[in-house]
């Protein structure tokens, strides 16, 4: 098991402090206070200092505790700042951020190590394919949100399919592609499991598959997604479309109660492979006082 921290030299992101079920973060020039249920300890800085530094604070609303509305609430401006702004990650991508009604801003900074892994493996496969006179590697990003992983794969030379069931976030991802000066990502608004099963029937294969499934969700036609019930079936279907050689898989899970070991066991039980390497662990952020805030678990497979 390995622990992966988001890069500490990322100039556009900083976890300044954490505690009392909140985190104080800087995204570019703006500092935000957001709820964080895993920050069980006390804050290092005083409450007065948090409010002095922050541009805005998210307060959980009436939907708290309701399925699908756990994170709904309101942003309270403490200083002047725009509703939308842009940050960069290395030279890979630019991402448009925004203050949504669900505390999210359009990026999960702890995913940076996965973006690096996707970029490095895609670039290696693209170079290998080119030297052998083969086509550009195909990468499928499922539950793809605003596209950080899609942009990492595209920047490395992949033919990318970006799939999400919510049209608005696919539009957001397209905007991120455009401001990153990339093009030709294929956008799909569909239920992920339905799409994967159809690709399997068609015999299509991918050299890279990325998955970041939510605990609960709905497809565009009302299809129900429940992680506990459908994850293993999804992984078995993914097994049939992942190229048996020269391919990689990234599975990321945010659901509380899911361990890195469980993630790894699910992947190894569903994905049939030989001569493959895998790693599993946790993604975390470290605040300026040195405390580690664990945020998701992952399994990554390379064959």
C-alpha positions in Angstrom: 0.0 0.0 0.0 1.3 3.5 -0.9 0.3 7.0 0.2 0.4 9.7 -2.5 0.5 13.4 -1.7 -0.5 16.1 -4.1 2.6 18.0 -5.4 3.9 20.5 -2.9 5.3 22.7 -5.7 1.9 23.2 -7.3 1.8 27.0 -7.4 -2.0 27.3 -7.9 -3.1 25.1 -5.0 -2.4 25.0 -1.3 -4.1 23.4 1.7 -3.4 26.1 4.2 -5.0 24.6 7.3 -7.6 21.9 8.3 -9.6 20.9 11.3 -13.0 21.2 13.0 -14.5 19.5 10.0 -13.4 22.2 7.6 -10.4 23.0 5.3 -8.9 26.3 4.3 -7.6 26.1 0.7 -6.0 28.4 -1.8 -7.0 27.9 -5.5 -4.9 30.4 -7.5 -5.3 33.8 -5.8 -8.5 32.9 -3.9 -8.9 31.3 -0.5 -11.9 29.2 0.3 -13.3 27.6 3.5 -15.2 24.3 2.7 -16.6 21.5 4.9 -14.4 18.4 5.3 -15.9 15.6 7.3 -12.5 13.8 7.6 -10.8 16.8 9.3 -11.5 15.5 12.8 -8.7 17.4 14.6 -8.5 21.0 15.8 -7.5 23.9 13.5 -3.9 25.1 13.7 -4.8 28.7 13.0 -7.5 30.6 14.9 -11.0 31.0 13.6 -10.3 34.7 13.4 -7.3 34.0 11.1 -9.3 31.7 8.9 -12.0 34.4 8.4 -9.3 37.1 7.8 -7.6 35.0 5.0 -10.7 33.6 3.3 -12.5 35.1 0.3 -15.6 32.9 0.7 -17.0 30.3 3.0 -19.4 27.4 2.2 -22.1 26.7 4.7 -24.1 23.5 4.5 -27.8 24.0 3.8 -31.1 22.3 4.6 -30.2 19.3 2.4 -27.6 18.1 4.8 -28.2 14.4 5.6 -30.5 13.8 2.6 -29.3 11.3 0.0 -27.9 13.1 -3.0 -27.9 16.5 -1.2 -25.3 15.9 1.6 -23.1 18.7 0.3 -25.7 21.3 -0.7 -25.5 24.8 0.7 -24.5 28.4 0.2 -21.3 30.4 -0.4 -20.9 33.5 1.8 -18.5 36.1 0.4 -16.0 37.5 2.8 -14.0 39.5 0.2 -14.6 40.4 -3.4 -13.9 37.5 -5.8 -15.4 36.3 -9.1 -17.9 33.4 -9.5 -15.5 31.7 -12.0 -11.7 31.8 -12.4 -8.9 29.7 -14.0 -6.0 27.8 -12.5 -3.2 25.7 -14.1 -1.6 22.4 -13.3 2.0 22.2 -14.4 2.1 22.6 -18.2 -0.5 19.9 -18.6 -3.8 21.7 -18.4 -5.9 24.7 -17.3 -9.1 24.3 -15.3 -12.0 26.7 -15.0 -13.2 26.8 -11.4 -16.5 27.9 -10.1 -18.6 28.2 -6.9 -21.2 25.5 -7.1 -24.2 24.8 -4.8 -22.6 21.5 -3.7 -19.3 22.9 -2.2 -17.3 21.6 -5.2 -15.3 24.0 -7.3 -14.6 21.8 -10.4 -11.4 20.2 -9.4 -10.2 17.6 -6.8 -6.6 18.6 -6.2 -5.6 15.3 -4.5 -6.1 13.7 -7.9 -2.8 15.3 -9.2 -0.8 12.1 -8.6 -3.3 10.2 -10.7 -3.1 12.8 -13.5 0.7 12.3 -13.5 0.3 8.5 -13.7 -2.2 8.8 -16.5 0.0 11.3 -18.4 3.2 9.2 -18.0 1.6 5.9 -19.0 -0.3 7.3 -21.9 2.9 9.0 -23.2 4.8 5.8 -22.9 2.1 3.9 -24.8 1.8 6.6 -27.5 5.6 6.4 -28.1 5.5 2.7 -28.2 2.5 2.6 -30.6 4.2 5.1 -32.9 7.5 3.2 -33.1 5.5 0.0 -34.0 3.3 1.8 -36.6 0.2 1.3 -34.5 -2.7 3.7 -33.9 -2.8 6.3 -31.2 -3.7 4.7 -27.8 -7.4 5.0 -26.9 -8.3 6.1 -23.4 -11.8 5.9 -21.8 -12.6 8.2 -18.9 -15.7 7.1 -17.1 -17.6 9.2 -14.5 -15.2 11.9 -15.9 -16.6 15.0 -14.2 -14.8 18.2 -15.4 -12.0 16.3 -17.2 -8.7 16.6 -15.4 -7.9 13.0 -16.2 -9.1 13.4 -19.8 -6.9 16.4 -20.3 -3.9 14.5 -18.9 -4.4 11.6 -21.3 -5.1 14.0 -24.2 -2.0 16.1 -23.5 0.1 12.8 -23.6 -1.1 11.9 -27.0 -4.2 9.7 -26.5 -7.5 9.5 -28.4 -9.8 10.2 -25.5 -13.5 9.5 -24.8 -14.8 11.5 -21.9 -18.1 10.1 -20.4 -20.3 11.5 -17.7 -24.1 11.3 -17.2 -24.5 15.0 -16.4 -24.5 17.2 -19.5 -23.6 20.4 -17.6 -20.3 18.9 -16.3 -19.5 17.6 -19.8 -19.9 21.2 -21.1 -17.6 22.3 -18.2 -15.0 19.7 -19.3 -15.2 20.9 -22.9 -14.5 24.5 -21.7 -11.4 23.1 -19.8 -10.2 21.5 -23.0 -10.6 24.7 -25.0 -8.8 26.9 -22.4 -6.0 24.3 -22.3 -5.7 24.7 -26.1 -6.5 21.1 -26.8 -9.1 19.6 -29.1 -10.8 16.4 -30.5 -11.8 14.8 -27.2 -15.0 12.8 -27.8 -17.8 13.8 -25.4 -20.4 11.2 -24.3 -23.4 11.9 -22.1 -24.6 8.4 -21.1 -24.9 5.9 -18.3 -21.4 4.5 -17.8 -22.3 0.8 -17.4 -24.6 0.8 -20.4 -21.8 2.3 -22.5 -19.2 -0.2 -21.4 -21.5 -3.1 -22.1 -22.2 -1.8 -25.5 -18.5 -1.4 -26.3 -17.9 -4.9 -25.1 -20.5 -6.3 -27.5 -18.9 -4.3 -30.3 -15.5 -5.8 -29.5 -13.9 -2.3 -28.9 -10.7 -2.2 -26.8 -9.0 0.6 -24.8 -5.3 0.9 -23.7 -6.3 3.1 -20.8 -9.5 3.1 -18.7 -10.1 5.6 -15.9 -12.9 5.3 -13.4 -14.0 7.6 -10.6 -17.5 6.4 -9.7 -19.7 8.1 -7.1 -21.5 6.3 -4.3 -24.8 7.2 -5.9 -25.9 8.6 -9.2 -28.3 8.6 -12.1 -27.8 8.2 -15.8 -29.4 10.7 -18.3 -32.4 8.4 -18.8 -32.9 7.8 -15.1 -30.7 4.8 -14.8 -29.7 4.2 -11.1 -26.1 3.8 -10.0 -25.3 2.5 -6.6 -21.6 1.8 -6.0 -22.1 -1.1 -3.6 -24.4 -3.0 -5.9 -22.8 -2.2 -9.3 -19.1 -1.7 -8.9 -18.0 -5.3 -9.3 -20.3 -5.7 -12.3 -18.8 -2.6 -13.8 -15.3 -3.9 -13.2 -16.1 -7.2 -14.9 -17.5 -5.4 -17.9 -14.4 -3.1 -18.0 -12.3 -6.3 -18.1 -13.8 -7.2 -21.5 -12.8 -3.8 -23.1 -9.3 -3.2 -21.5 -6.6 -4.3 -23.9 -5.0 -7.5 -22.6 -1.5 -6.1 -23.2 0.1 -2.7 -23.1 -2.7 -1.1 -21.1 -3.5 0.6 -17.8 -6.4 1.1 -15.4 -7.0 3.7 -12.7 -9.9 3.2 -10.2 -10.5 6.0 -7.7 -13.1 5.7 -4.9 -14.3 8.4 -2.5 -17.1 6.4 -0.8 -16.7 6.3 3.0 -16.1 2.8 4.3 -14.1 1.7 1.2 -10.5 0.8 1.9 -7.6 0.7 -0.5 -7.3 -3.0 0.1 -11.0 -3.5 -0.8 -10.4 -1.5 -4.0 -7.4 -3.7 -4.9 -9.3 -6.9 -4.2 -12.2 -5.8 -6.4 -9.9 -5.0 -9.3 -7.9 -8.2 -9.0 -11.1 -10.3 -8.8 -12.6 -8.7 -11.9 -9.6 -8.0 -14.1 -8.0 -11.1 -15.5 -4.4 -10.5 -16.3 -0.9 -11.9 -16.4 2.4 -10.2 -16.1 0.8 -7.0 -14.7 1.9 -4.7 -12.0 -0.5 -3.0 -9.6 -0.4 -0.6 -6.7 -3.1 0.6 -4.3 -3.3 3.2 -1.6 -4.6 6.5 -0.5 -4.5 10.0 -2.0 -4.1 12.8 0.6 -3.3 16.4 1.0 -0.9 17.9 3.6 -1.7 21.2 5.3 0.9 23.7 6.2 1.3 22.3 9.7 2.2 18.9 8.2 -1.1 17.0 8.9 -2.2 14.6 6.3 -5.8 14.7 5.2 -6.8 11.4 3.5 -9.4 11.9 0.8 -9.7 8.9 -1.5 -8.5 5.4 -2.2 -7.2 4.0 -5.5 -6.0 1.0 -7.4 -3.8 1.3 -10.5 -3.0 -1.5 -12.9 -0.4 -1.6 -15.7 0.1 -4.5 -18.0 
